[in-house]
Amino acid sequence: MVVEMAHPARPFTYEDLEGMPDDGYRREIIGGSLIVTPAPTGGHQRVTGKLYALLQTAETDEVMAMVAPYDWWLPDGGSVQPDVMVIRRDDFDPAGPLPASAVPLLVVEVLSPSNPTQDRMLKRDLYERLGVPAYWIVDPAGPSLLALRFVGRGYTVESESTVTFRTDWPFPLEVTLADLVR
């Protein structure tokens, strides 16, 4: 999977996405750079779908799960499409993206084998700077789940799981990693 990054004379913003083709490519803007990636593989989508289903069954009256493609507009004009997010219901607009004023309670990224650095470094740094309370990085190849929690000024490791992951944030949940890749 090849990732293209475009660097214009001025920083890209989510308004620039309006005129781009709907051609199956995922377009995100991080730090003013346009990042274009091909559609995820079938295996990636299966893991993402299973995680979304688990999170969706645990929804409450206050929070809900969302699955990509669903834009989160960032305060700096950027835009990302995490694989799965848990957001406050009050922040959900059925006619638009997650607004820049909102911060998801949980962001989940499923690693693609061709560019794991994007999720492990670039997006981890971005979500940490934005104060996302919880960030999970799922590696289907392991399978493994790295759960990070925002504490003080940055992320700390909540759990590194290869068998079963249990958490109470943003609601009680148990994830059996082998079930995600089955």
C-alpha positions as CSV (number, residue, x, y, z in Angstrom):
1,M,0.0,0.0,0.0
2,V,1.6,3.3,-1.1
3,V,1.0,6.4,0.8
4,E,1.2,9.7,-1.0
5,M,1.8,13.0,0.8
6,A,1.2,16.3,-1.0
7,H,2.9,19.5,0.2
8,P,1.2,22.6,-1.4
9,A,2.3,26.2,-1.3
10,R,-0.1,26.7,1.5
11,P,-1.4,24.1,4.0
12,F,-4.3,21.9,3.0
13,T,-7.5,22.2,5.0
14,Y,-10.7,20.1,5.1
15,E,-12.3,22.6,2.7
16,D,-9.8,21.4,0.0
17,L,-11.3,17.9,0.3
18,E,-14.7,19.1,-1.1
19,G,-13.4,19.3,-4.7
20,M,-11.5,16.0,-4.6
21,P,-12.9,12.9,-6.4
22,D,-14.7,10.1,-4.6
23,D,-12.4,7.4,-6.0
24,G,-12.0,5.0,-3.1
25,Y,-8.9,6.6,-1.7
26,R,-8.7,7.8,1.9
27,R,-7.7,11.4,2.2
28,E,-6.6,12.9,5.5
29,I,-4.9,16.2,6.3
30,I,-2.3,16.2,9.1
31,G,-0.2,19.2,9.8
32,G,-1.4,20.8,6.5
33,S,-0.2,17.9,4.4
34,L,-2.6,15.8,2.3
35,I,-2.1,12.1,3.0
36,V,-3.7,9.8,0.4
37,T,-3.9,6.1,0.9
38,P,-5.6,3.3,-1.1
39,A,-8.8,1.7,0.3
40,P,-8.0,-0.7,3.1
41,T,-7.6,-4.4,2.5
42,G,-10.3,-7.0,3.2
43,G,-8.4,-8.3,6.3
44,H,-8.1,-4.7,7.6
45,Q,-11.8,-4.1,7.1
46,R,-12.8,-7.4,8.8
47,V,-10.8,-6.4,12.0
48,T,-12.2,-2.9,11.9
49,G,-15.7,-4.2,11.5
50,K,-15.4,-6.6,14.3
51,L,-14.0,-3.9,16.6
52,Y,-16.8,-1.6,15.6
53,A,-19.4,-4.2,16.3
54,L,-17.9,-4.8,19.8
55,L,-17.9,-1.1,20.6
56,Q,-21.3,-0.6,19.2
57,T,-22.9,-3.2,21.4
58,A,-21.4,-1.4,24.4
59,E,-22.8,2.0,23.5
60,T,-24.6,4.0,26.2
61,D,-27.1,6.9,26.1
62,E,-24.2,9.3,26.2
63,V,-21.6,7.7,23.8
64,M,-21.6,6.0,20.4
65,A,-19.2,4.2,18.1
66,M,-18.4,5.4,14.6
67,V,-16.6,3.6,11.8
68,A,-14.5,5.0,8.9
69,P,-15.0,6.6,6.6
70,Y,-16.2,9.4,8.9
71,D,-14.2,12.6,9.0
72,W,-13.1,14.3,12.2
73,W,-12.3,17.9,11.4
74,L,-9.3,19.1,13.4
75,P,-8.9,22.6,15.0
76,D,-6.0,23.4,12.7
77,G,-8.1,22.8,9.5
78,G,-6.9,19.2,9.2
79,S,-9.1,16.1,8.8
80,V,-8.6,12.5,9.8
81,Q,-10.6,9.3,9.4
82,P,-9.7,7.0,12.3
83,D,-10.8,3.4,11.7
84,V,-13.1,3.5,14.7
85,M,-14.0,6.2,17.2
86,V,-16.2,6.4,20.3
87,I,-17.7,9.9,20.5
88,R,-20.2,11.7,22.6
89,R,-23.7,11.5,21.2
90,D,-24.0,15.3,21.7
91,D,-21.1,15.8,19.2
92,F,-22.7,13.6,16.5
93,D,-24.2,15.4,13.4
94,P,-25.9,13.0,11.1
95,A,-25.4,15.5,8.2
96,G,-21.7,16.2,8.7
97,P,-18.3,15.3,10.2
98,L,-17.2,15.2,13.8
99,P,-16.6,18.9,14.3
100,A,-13.3,20.5,15.3
101,S,-14.7,21.4,18.7
102,A,-15.2,17.8,19.6
103,V,-12.6,15.3,20.8
104,P,-13.4,11.5,20.6
105,L,-13.2,9.6,23.8
106,L,-11.5,6.7,22.0
107,V,-9.7,6.4,18.7
108,V,-8.8,3.0,17.2
109,E,-6.4,2.5,14.3
110,V,-5.8,-0.9,12.7
111,L,-2.3,-1.1,11.3
112,S,-1.8,-1.8,7.6
113,P,1.3,-3.9,6.9
114,S,2.7,-1.3,4.4
115,N,2.7,1.8,6.6
116,P,2.4,1.0,10.4
117,T,4.6,4.1,11.2
118,Q,1.7,6.4,10.3
119,D,-0.5,5.0,13.1
120,R,2.3,4.3,15.6
121,M,4.0,7.7,15.3
122,L,2.3,10.3,13.2
123,K,-1.3,9.7,14.4
124,R,-0.2,8.8,17.9
125,D,1.5,12.2,18.2
126,L,-1.5,14.0,16.7
127,Y,-4.1,12.3,19.0
128,E,-1.8,13.0,22.0
129,R,-1.5,16.7,21.1
130,L,-5.3,16.9,20.7
131,G,-5.9,15.2,24.1
132,V,-7.8,12.1,22.9
133,P,-8.3,10.2,26.2
134,A,-7.7,6.8,24.8
135,Y,-5.9,5.5,21.6
136,W,-5.8,1.8,20.6
137,I,-3.4,0.5,18.0
138,V,-4.4,-2.9,16.7
139,D,-2.0,-5.0,14.8
140,P,-3.8,-7.9,13.0
141,A,-0.5,-9.6,12.3
142,G,0.1,-10.3,16.0
143,P,-2.6,-10.0,16.8
144,S,-2.0,-7.4,19.4
145,L,-3.6,-4.4,20.9
146,L,-1.7,-1.5,22.4
147,A,-4.0,0.6,24.6
148,L,-2.8,4.1,25.4
149,R,-4.4,6.5,27.9
150,F,-3.9,10.2,28.2
151,V,-2.5,11.0,31.6
152,G,-1.3,14.5,32.5
153,R,0.4,15.8,29.3
154,G,0.7,12.6,27.3
155,Y,0.0,9.0,26.7
156,T,0.9,6.2,29.0
157,V,0.5,2.5,28.2
158,E,-2.7,1.1,29.7
159,S,-2.2,-2.4,28.3
160,E,-0.3,-4.4,25.7
161,S,-2.4,-7.4,24.9
162,T,-1.9,-10.4,22.7
163,V,-4.7,-12.6,24.0
164,T,-7.5,-10.6,25.8
165,F,-7.9,-6.9,26.5
166,R,-10.1,-5.6,29.2
167,T,-11.0,-2.0,29.9
168,D,-13.5,0.2,31.6
169,W,-12.9,3.2,29.3
170,P,-15.0,4.6,27.7
171,F,-17.2,1.7,28.9
172,P,-16.6,-1.8,30.2
173,L,-15.4,-4.0,27.3
174,E,-13.5,-7.2,26.7
175,V,-11.7,-7.9,23.4
176,T,-10.4,-11.3,22.5
177,L,-7.8,-10.7,19.9
178,A,-8.0,-14.0,18.1
179,D,-11.7,-13.3,17.4
180,L,-10.7,-10.2,15.6
181,V,-8.6,-12.0,13.0
182,R,-10.7,-15.2,12.7
